[in-house]
Amino acid sequence: MESVTKITPPSIRKEIFIMNNELKSILSRVDHTLLAQSATWNEIKAICDDGIRYGCASVCIPASYVKQAAEYVAGKLPICTVIGFPNGYDTTAAKCFEATDAVNNGASEIDMVINIGWVKDGLYDRVLDEIRAVKAHCQGRLLKVIIETCMLTDAEKIEMCRVVSQSGAEYIKTSTGFSTGGATADDVRLLRACCPPHVKVKAAGGISTVEDMEKFLALGADRLGTSRAVKLLNGEQAKGY
């Protein structure tokens, strides 16, 4: 029997090669995510396996699974977790403890939620101090700052671009995916325009199609947070974050 390579016309092989490279490029920007309260170890293992197989940027998982997952992947995939999640109103001391604990357990990346009430009160210096404190406890690991764009005005989003840019965090992130809305094109465009180049943008929450992923990357997002990417890029139905 002839191989697929021999029987597939060169033009089709080229198209498949281009498509596969495009999919790999997208997946390399994806934090493959499972943050459901009901997440089991078998489910966490499955997304770790997918993350390794498809070359994802990381897996983003609950803190209680970080140590187990880090041991399971054995350095083949960065482990990301969330702190102050999803509401952001934990004390700064609690968030710093969570960051230290996550790093000690093997996390390579930390996604923290800001105190949204402080933003509403105009306490931007306090928000800045908290992000800096958490960043110090990340011990050199990547820090992504979730500002929950669906709960902020455009003026507040712009101020948070300034705060995150001054904080030492590497990323500003749109959403937890647990509030009233997720990433939008307008928000990704705004964050990219208002942050300097050293601050990258992560779009997360509500990414439900391949077109969404392509759109957010084209608008300047460097990372995508979604549980659906692998299935969507394999042409499967997908639900979730």
C-alpha positions, -999 to 999 in steps of 0.1 A, spaced: 0 0 0 13 34 -9 21 58 19 -1 89 24 28 111 13 30 92 -20 -7 93 -29 -14 129 -16 -8 155 -44 20 180 -36 -4 210 -35 -25 193 -9 6 182 11 17 219 11 -17 231 23 -17 205 51 18 216 61 9 253 62 -23 245 82 -4 224 107 22 251 112 -5 277 117 -22 254 143 11 248 161 18 285 161 -16 292 178 -12 263 203 23 276 213 5 307 226 -22 289 245 -23 284 283 -43 252 282 -66 258 311 -87 237 335 -99 257 365 -133 242 371 -141 236 408 -148 199 400 -115 193 382 -101 158 390 -65 146 389 -74 124 358 -86 155 340 -55 175 350 -33 147 337 -52 147 305 -46 184 298 -10 180 308 -7 152 282 -24 175 256 -2 204 266 29 183 260 16 167 228 5 199 212 33 222 224 11 246 245 27 275 263 16 261 296 -12 244 315 -31 266 338 -45 246 367 -57 249 403 -30 255 429 -38 222 447 -26 202 417 6 222 409 30 200 428 15 168 414 14 182 379 49 196 380 62 161 390 41 145 363 53 166 334 89 165 347 100 197 330 83 191 297 57 218 301 54 250 322 29 248 350 7 279 356 -17 285 384 -40 313 397 -40 332 430 -66 355 445 -89 337 421 -115 345 409 -126 375 430 -93 392 438 -103 405 472 -80 383 493 -55 403 514 -21 411 499 -5 388 525 -27 359 514 -18 365 478 19 366 485 16 334 505 -2 317 476 25 329 452 53 315 474 35 282 479 28 279 441 65 285 432 77 261 459 54 235 444 68 239 410 48 266 392 66 285 364 39 311 359 14 329 382 -19 345 372 -31 369 399 -65 387 402 -64 424 412 -85 439 440 -113 453 418 -128 472 447 -96 492 451 -97 501 414 -133 513 419 -122 534 449 -94 549 428 -67 533 450 -43 526 422 -12 531 443 -24 503 466 -31 480 436 4 488 423 20 480 457 1 447 459 12 436 424 48 445 432 46 425 464 32 394 446 58 398 419 86 397 446 71 364 459 71 349 424 109 346 427 115 354 391 86 334 376 63 350 351 34 371 366 2 378 347 -22 403 362 -59 397 357 -78 430 356 -113 415 348 -121 439 320 -158 432 320 -161 449 354 -140 480 345 -147 512 326 -124 521 297 -108 548 320 -101 522 347 -86 498 321 -63 525 309 -52 533 344 -46 496 350 -24 494 319 -3 521 336 -2 503 369 7 469 355 34 485 333 50 500 364 47 469 385 73 446 370 46 420 359 52 405 325 15 403 314 -18 421 317 -47 396 313 -83 404 304 -104 381 324 -108 352 349 -135 336 328 -156 334 360 -173 368 358 -199 383 335 -177 384 304 -144 374 289 -120 388 264 -133 411 237 -116 425 206 -120 460 219 -104 452 252 -74 434 236 -69 463 212 -71 488 241 -47 469 264 -22 465 236 -24 502 226 -20 514 262 8 491 275 44 495 265 61 466 245 76 450 276 41 442 289 24 414 270 -13 409 267 -32 376 276 -67 372 263 -88 348 283 -124 338 288 -151 331 262 -127 321 234 -151 298 216 -138 295 180 -106 292 160 -115 326 146 -115 341 181 -80 328 187 -67 341 154 -84 375 159 -70 381 194 -35 371 183 -38 395 153 -48 423 176 -17 419 197 -24 392 223 7 372 231 -11 345 251 -46 330 250 -62 314 281 -88 287 271 -98 252 278 -112 248 243 -82 253 220 -70 217 215 -105 205 207 -113 234 185 -81 231 165 -89 194 160 -123 203 146 -142 190 177 -170 206 197 -158 223 228 -174 239 259 -159 255 289 -136 284 299 
